[in-house]
């Protein structure tokens, strides 16, 4: 999906995922990605982000959705670990 088609909220979460992966290099699994995002950005979460649905905070769904979108766009690779592709690294530069 083109960045111009994303909402401001979707862009914010996608940017957080990209910056976190650029900083970490890679994380092993969704739980590690969620922890890294929480460590880096929890002080920026809004009240709605902290609302729960299906026993999980909404920000979890936002992060995982952003990671999936970035994967579909070829910027993130998700296998045993989650990391930026070469194109994802260029997007940070």
Secondary structure, 3 states (H helix, E strand, C coil): CCHHHCCHHHHHHHHHHHHHHHHHCEECHHHHHHHHHHHHHHHHCCCCCCCEECCEEHHHHHHHHHHHHHHHCCCEEECCCEEECHHHHHHHC
